[in-house]
Amino acid sequence: MELRKAEAEVDELRAEYERLRVVAVDADQHQQPDLSSVLGLPPLLDLLAQVQQDRPASLVPSGNGASEGDMTATSTADADADFDAGGVPLKRTVSAAEALEALEQVKSHFGALDVQCAKFRKRLGETDPVTGNPRYGAKTATRVMALLDLYDALAIGISTAYGTNDATAAALHSLRQSVENEEGRRKQAEAGARDAAMKEAADAKLAAQKREDEERLNAMQTERERIRQEAELHQQALEARQRREEEEARARAEEREADRAFQDSIPKGPDGVRAQLTALREGCSNEPGAFDVAIGALHTLFSQIAARPEEIKFRRIRRDHSNFLQDIGRHPGGKEVFIAAGFKLETLDGVESFFSKEPDLERDMDGWSEWFDGLKMTLQIIEEEMIK
């Protein structure tokens, strides 16, 4: 089991060595020669022939075991994925770092086998203390000898790669320099990528800040414009309300002036009442029954006032009331008769009305008596007109 494991490990080392011999290094943007020509890696069969030639005759086993040539062929022609169908290693190109790593891996693998192969070498020359026979049988001895031959051949090849001659040293230095250059380029590329990413991030941040500033400025301008427009609309509304109020005040003043002129134009007292009733009769002459309706409505109104002078509702006649307009107000003299009887044009609770204001009975007894006598006189004159 131990020998089989050692054979597998040495054969793996052999395969790694053969792969190194056909590796081309891609370094500094150009193809370098194969490692075998740069480092002087000789063919493994040549090294095996040299080892077997230099081997002492006393170490050559005898017996019916496997032949030496068979073992050599098995060890050196074990093809794997890196070899063609004829057992020839396939050419491949690697980076300088990969080539240097492969060399170090072969060296490390070789060193790990040194103690184990030394033990096999020692046992190959030992004899059994009881029987005096060799420690290994012929077949096993042949396998051990083949293992050691391959190991020694690899030792020569690997020592050649790490030798001290100028060409080998220059090749290794070139590889290491290529690795350093590749690492430098990698770091430079990473630094460039970092710088580019930082610059991109800074540019993006600056652009975002610029957009934010522009949006903030646009928002401020929009808000200022909104405030200006609101202020302008507010000012326009104030001016429109002021104009409307002025127009309404002017209209009210004109209405008051018209009412005042209307009231001033009508004679007051019994003669004035008679004159307006005459005008009312004449105005209704073309409409049969209209005067009777009008005089009857006047009689009702003034009868209610005379009967209950303290009731304001009887002394306030709405100028726009539909019944008033239909029965009295639409005829000439219909409105004027109230002015002649002492009514005033006033606005009470927002409603334009004919209103007869009652004097304070306690403070002005004479004024109240005169006011009430005038109402009774108007009622009497209306009754006189009704019997004509």
C-alpha positions as CSV (number, residue, x, y, z in Angstrom):
1,M,0.0,0.0,0.0
2,E,2.8,2.4,0.9
3,L,4.7,1.6,-2.3
4,R,1.6,2.0,-4.5
5,K,0.9,5.4,-2.9
6,A,4.5,6.5,-3.5
7,E,4.3,5.3,-7.1
8,A,1.1,7.4,-7.7
9,E,2.7,10.5,-6.2
10,V,5.9,10.2,-8.2
11,D,3.9,9.6,-11.3
12,E,1.8,12.7,-10.6
13,L,5.1,14.6,-10.1
14,R,6.3,13.2,-13.5
15,A,3.1,14.5,-15.2
16,E,3.6,18.0,-13.6
17,Y,7.2,18.0,-14.9
18,E,6.1,17.0,-18.4
19,R,3.5,19.7,-18.4
20,L,6.1,22.3,-17.4
21,R,8.3,21.3,-20.3
22,V,5.6,22.4,-22.9
23,V,4.3,25.5,-21.1
24,A,4.7,28.8,-22.9
25,V,4.6,31.9,-20.8
26,D,2.5,34.9,-21.8
27,A,4.2,37.8,-20.1
28,D,4.6,41.5,-20.8
29,Q,2.2,41.2,-23.7
30,H,4.3,38.8,-25.8
31,Q,4.9,35.1,-26.0
32,Q,8.1,33.8,-24.3
33,P,9.7,30.4,-25.3
34,D,8.7,27.2,-23.6
35,L,9.9,26.7,-20.1
36,S,11.9,23.7,-21.2
37,S,14.1,25.9,-23.4
38,V,14.2,28.8,-20.9
39,L,15.0,26.7,-17.8
40,G,16.7,23.9,-19.5
41,L,14.3,21.2,-18.5
42,P,15.6,18.1,-20.3
43,P,13.4,15.2,-21.5
44,L,12.5,12.8,-18.8
45,L,13.5,9.7,-20.9
46,D,17.0,11.1,-21.3
47,L,17.2,11.7,-17.6
48,L,16.0,8.1,-16.9
49,A,18.7,6.8,-19.2
50,Q,21.3,8.8,-17.4
51,V,20.1,7.5,-14.0
52,Q,20.0,3.9,-15.1
53,Q,23.4,4.2,-16.6
54,D,24.9,5.6,-13.4
55,R,23.1,3.0,-11.1
56,P,25.5,0.6,-9.4
57,A,25.2,-3.0,-10.7
58,S,24.7,-4.3,-7.2
59,L,21.4,-2.5,-7.0
60,V,19.9,-4.2,-10.1
61,P,17.4,-6.8,-8.8
62,S,17.3,-10.3,-10.3
63,G,14.5,-12.7,-10.6
64,N,11.2,-13.1,-12.4
65,G,9.7,-9.6,-11.6
66,A,8.7,-7.0,-14.1
67,S,11.4,-5.8,-16.4
68,E,13.1,-2.4,-15.9
69,G,12.0,-1.2,-19.3
70,D,8.3,-2.1,-18.6
71,M,8.3,0.0,-15.4
72,T,9.9,2.9,-17.1
73,A,7.4,2.8,-20.0
74,T,4.5,2.6,-17.6
75,S,5.7,5.5,-15.5
76,T,6.5,7.8,-18.3
77,A,3.6,7.2,-20.7
78,D,0.7,7.4,-18.3
79,A,-1.5,9.8,-20.3
80,D,-4.0,12.2,-18.7
81,A,-6.1,15.2,-19.9
82,D,-2.9,17.2,-20.6
83,F,-1.5,14.7,-23.1
84,D,-2.5,13.7,-26.6
85,A,-3.4,10.2,-27.7
86,G,0.3,9.5,-28.4
87,G,1.3,10.4,-24.9
88,V,2.8,13.8,-26.0
89,P,2.1,16.7,-23.7
90,L,-0.2,19.3,-25.2
91,K,1.2,22.8,-25.7
92,R,-0.5,25.5,-23.5
93,T,0.1,29.1,-22.7
94,V,-0.1,30.4,-19.1
95,S,0.7,33.6,-17.3
96,A,4.1,34.2,-15.7
97,A,2.4,33.9,-12.3
98,E,0.9,30.6,-13.2
99,A,4.2,29.3,-14.6
100,L,6.1,30.4,-11.4
101,E,3.4,28.9,-9.2
102,A,3.7,25.6,-11.2
103,L,7.5,25.5,-10.7
104,E,7.1,26.1,-7.0
105,Q,4.4,23.4,-6.8
106,V,6.7,20.8,-8.5
107,K,9.5,21.7,-6.2
108,S,7.3,21.5,-3.1
109,H,5.8,18.2,-4.2
110,F,9.3,16.8,-4.9
111,G,10.5,17.8,-1.5
112,A,7.6,16.1,0.2
113,L,8.7,12.8,-1.5
114,D,12.3,13.1,-0.5
115,V,12.0,11.3,2.9
116,Q,9.8,8.6,1.6
117,C,12.1,7.8,-1.3
118,A,15.1,7.8,1.0
119,K,13.4,5.1,3.1
120,F,12.7,3.0,0.0
121,R,16.4,3.4,-1.1
122,K,17.6,2.3,2.3
123,R,15.4,-0.7,2.4
124,L,16.5,-1.7,-1.1
125,G,20.0,-2.5,0.1
126,E,18.9,-4.2,3.4
127,T,18.6,-8.0,4.0
128,D,16.5,-10.0,6.3
129,P,18.5,-10.6,9.5
130,V,17.1,-14.2,9.8
131,T,17.2,-15.5,6.2
132,G,19.9,-13.3,4.8
133,N,17.7,-12.6,1.8
134,P,17.1,-9.1,0.3
135,R,14.4,-7.1,2.1
136,Y,12.3,-6.9,-1.1
137,G,11.4,-9.6,-3.4
138,A,12.4,-9.4,-7.0
139,K,9.1,-8.0,-8.2
140,T,8.8,-5.5,-5.5
141,A,12.5,-4.6,-5.8
142,T,11.9,-3.9,-9.5
143,R,9.0,-1.6,-8.7
144,V,11.1,0.2,-6.1
145,M,14.0,0.6,-8.5
146,A,11.7,2.0,-11.1
147,L,10.2,4.4,-8.6
148,L,13.6,5.6,-7.5
149,D,14.9,5.9,-11.0
150,L,11.9,8.1,-11.9
151,Y,12.4,10.1,-8.7
152,D,16.1,10.6,-9.3
153,A,15.5,11.6,-12.9
154,L,12.9,14.1,-11.7
155,A,15.4,15.3,-9.1
156,I,18.0,16.0,-11.9
157,G,15.4,17.9,-14.0
158,I,14.1,20.0,-11.1
159,S,17.6,20.8,-9.9
160,T,18.3,21.9,-13.5
161,A,15.4,24.3,-13.3
162,Y,16.6,25.8,-10.0
163,G,20.3,25.6,-10.9
164,T,22.8,28.4,-10.5
165,N,23.9,28.9,-14.2
166,D,23.3,32.3,-15.6
167,A,20.7,31.2,-18.2
168,T,18.5,29.5,-15.6
169,A,18.9,32.3,-13.1
170,A,18.0,34.8,-15.8
171,A,14.9,32.8,-16.8
172,L,13.7,32.6,-13.2
173,H,14.4,36.3,-12.7
174,S,12.4,37.0,-15.9
175,L,9.5,35.0,-14.6
176,R,9.5,36.7,-11.3
177,Q,9.9,40.1,-13.0
178,S,6.9,39.2,-15.2
179,V,4.9,38.2,-12.1
180,E,5.8,41.5,-10.5
181,N,4.9,43.4,-13.6
182,E,1.6,41.5,-13.8
183,E,0.9,42.3,-10.2
184,G,1.8,45.9,-10.7
185,R,-0.5,46.1,-13.7
186,R,-3.2,44.4,-11.8
187,K,-2.8,46.8,-8.8
188,Q,-2.6,49.7,-11.2
189,A,-5.8,48.5,-13.0
190,E,-7.5,48.0,-9.6
191,A,-6.4,51.5,-8.5
192,G,-7.6,52.9,-11.9
193,A,-10.9,51.1,-11.4
194,R,-11.2,52.4,-7.9
195,D,-10.3,55.9,-9.0
196,A,-12.8,55.6,-11.9
197,A,-15.5,54.3,-9.5
198,M,-14.7,57.1,-7.0
199,K,-14.8,59.7,-9.8
200,E,-18.0,58.2,-11.1
201,A,-19.5,58.2,-7.6
202,A,-18.3,61.8,-7.1
203,D,-19.6,62.9,-10.5
204,A,-22.9,61.2,-9.7
205,K,-23.0,62.8,-6.3
206,L,-22.2,66.2,-7.9
207,A,-24.8,65.7,-10.6
208,A,-27.4,64.6,-7.9
209,Q,-26.5,67.7,-5.8
210,K,-26.8,69.9,-8.9
211,R,-30.2,68.4,-9.7
212,E,-31.2,68.8,-6.1
213,D,-30.1,72.5,-6.2
214,E,-31.9,73.1,-9.4
215,E,-35.0,71.4,-8.1
216,R,-34.8,73.5,-4.9
217,L,-34.3,76.6,-6.9
218,N,-37.2,75.8,-9.2
219,A,-39.3,75.0,-6.2
220,M,-38.4,78.4,-4.6
221,Q,-39.1,80.2,-7.9
222,T,-42.4,78.3,-8.2
223,E,-43.3,79.2,-4.6
224,R,-42.3,82.9,-5.1
225,E,-44.4,83.0,-8.3
226,R,-47.3,81.3,-6.5
227,I,-47.1,83.9,-3.7
228,R,-46.8,86.7,-6.2
229,Q,-49.9,85.4,-8.1
230,E,-51.8,85.0,-4.9
231,A,-50.9,88.4,-3.7
232,E,-51.9,89.8,-7.1
233,L,-55.2,87.9,-7.1
234,H,-55.7,89.1,-3.5
235,Q,-55.0,92.7,-4.5
236,Q,-57.3,92.3,-7.5
237,A,-60.0,90.9,-5.2
238,L,-59.6,93.7,-2.7
239,E,-59.7,96.3,-5.5
240,A,-62.8,94.6,-7.0
241,R,-64.5,94.4,-3.6
242,Q,-63.6,98.0,-3.0
243,R,-65.0,99.0,-6.4
244,R,-68.1,96.9,-5.7
245,E,-68.6,98.5,-2.3
246,E,-68.1,101.9,-3.7
247,E,-70.6,101.2,-6.5
248,E,-73.0,99.7,-4.0
249,A,-72.5,102.7,-1.7
250,R,-73.0,105.0,-4.7
251,A,-76.1,103.1,-5.8
252,R,-77.5,103.3,-2.2
253,A,-76.7,107.0,-2.0
254,E,-78.4,107.5,-5.4
255,E,-81.3,105.5,-4.2
256,R,-81.5,107.5,-1.0
257,E,-81.2,110.7,-2.9
258,A,-83.9,109.5,-5.3
259,D,-86.1,108.5,-2.3
260,R,-85.4,111.8,-0.7
261,A,-86.3,113.7,-3.9
262,F,-89.4,111.5,-4.3
263,Q,-90.5,112.2,-0.7
264,D,-89.8,115.9,-1.0
265,S,-91.8,116.1,-4.2
266,I,-95.0,114.9,-2.5
267,P,-97.2,117.4,-0.5
268,K,-97.8,116.1,3.0
269,G,-101.0,116.2,5.1
270,P,-104.7,115.8,4.3
271,D,-104.5,117.9,1.1
272,G,-101.6,115.7,-0.1
273,V,-103.5,112.5,0.7
274,R,-106.6,113.8,-1.3
275,A,-104.4,114.7,-4.2
276,Q,-102.8,111.3,-4.4
277,L,-106.1,109.5,-4.0
278,T,-107.4,111.6,-6.9
279,A,-104.3,110.5,-9.0
280,L,-105.0,106.9,-8.0
281,R,-108.6,107.2,-9.2
282,E,-107.6,108.7,-12.4
283,G,-104.8,106.1,-12.9
284,C,-107.3,103.2,-12.4
285,S,-109.9,104.7,-14.8
286,N,-108.9,102.4,-17.7
287,E,-109.1,99.3,-15.5
288,P,-112.6,98.6,-14.1
289,G,-112.5,97.6,-10.5
290,A,-108.9,98.5,-9.9
291,F,-109.6,101.6,-7.9
292,D,-112.1,99.7,-5.7
293,V,-109.4,97.1,-5.0
294,A,-106.8,99.8,-4.3
295,I,-109.0,101.9,-2.1
296,G,-110.2,98.8,-0.2
297,A,-106.6,97.7,0.4
298,L,-105.7,101.2,1.7
299,H,-108.7,101.2,4.0
300,T,-107.7,97.8,5.4
301,L,-104.2,98.9,6.1
302,F,-105.0,102.2,7.7
303,S,-107.9,100.6,9.7
304,Q,-105.4,98.1,11.2
305,I,-102.9,100.9,12.1
306,A,-105.6,103.1,13.7
307,A,-106.9,100.1,15.7
308,R,-103.5,99.0,16.9
309,P,-101.0,101.8,16.4
310,E,-98.4,100.1,18.7
311,E,-98.0,97.2,16.2
312,I,-95.0,97.8,14.0
313,K,-96.0,95.1,11.5
314,F,-99.1,97.2,10.5
315,R,-97.0,100.3,10.1
316,R,-94.3,98.7,7.9
317,I,-95.4,98.1,4.2
318,R,-92.8,96.2,2.1
319,R,-92.3,98.1,-1.1
320,D,-91.6,94.9,-3.1
321,H,-94.5,92.8,-1.6
322,S,-96.4,91.2,-4.5
323,N,-99.9,91.9,-2.9
324,F,-98.9,95.5,-2.3
325,L,-97.7,96.0,-5.8
326,Q,-100.7,94.2,-7.4
327,D,-103.3,96.1,-5.4
328,I,-101.8,99.5,-4.8
329,G,-98.2,100.1,-5.7
330,R,-98.5,99.6,-9.5
331,H,-101.0,102.5,-9.9
332,P,-100.1,106.2,-10.0
333,G,-100.6,107.7,-6.6
334,G,-100.6,104.3,-4.9
335,K,-97.1,104.7,-3.4
336,E,-97.4,108.5,-3.1
337,V,-100.4,108.3,-0.8
338,F,-98.3,106.7,1.9
339,I,-95.7,109.5,1.7
340,A,-98.5,112.1,1.9
341,A,-99.8,110.3,5.0
342,G,-96.5,110.7,6.7
343,F,-94.7,107.4,5.9
344,K,-91.0,107.4,5.2
345,L,-88.9,105.3,2.8
346,E,-86.6,103.2,5.0
347,T,-84.7,99.9,5.0
348,L,-85.7,97.7,7.9
349,D,-83.9,94.4,8.4
350,G,-82.6,94.7,4.9
351,V,-86.0,95.2,3.4
352,E,-87.0,98.5,1.7
353,S,-90.4,99.6,3.2
354,F,-92.9,102.4,3.7
355,F,-92.7,103.0,7.5
356,S,-94.6,105.2,9.8
357,K,-92.6,105.7,13.0
358,E,-94.5,106.0,16.2
359,P,-93.3,108.8,18.5
360,D,-92.5,108.0,22.1
361,L,-95.8,108.4,23.9
362,E,-94.2,109.0,27.3
363,R,-91.6,111.6,26.2
364,D,-93.6,113.3,23.4
365,M,-97.3,113.1,24.1
366,D,-98.1,116.0,21.7
367,G,-96.0,114.5,19.0
368,W,-97.7,111.2,19.4
369,S,-101.1,112.8,19.3
370,E,-100.3,114.7,16.2
371,W,-99.0,111.5,14.5
372,F,-102.0,109.5,15.5
373,D,-104.5,112.2,14.4
374,G,-102.8,112.3,11.0
375,L,-103.4,108.6,10.6
376,K,-107.0,108.8,11.6
377,M,-107.4,111.8,9.2
378,T,-106.0,109.7,6.4
379,L,-108.4,106.9,7.2
380,Q,-111.3,109.3,7.1
381,I,-110.3,110.7,3.8
382,I,-110.0,107.1,2.4
383,E,-113.5,106.4,3.7
384,E,-114.8,109.6,2.0
385,E,-113.3,108.4,-1.3
386,M,-114.9,105.0,-1.0
387,I,-118.4,106.5,-0.9
388,K,-118.0,108.8,-3.8
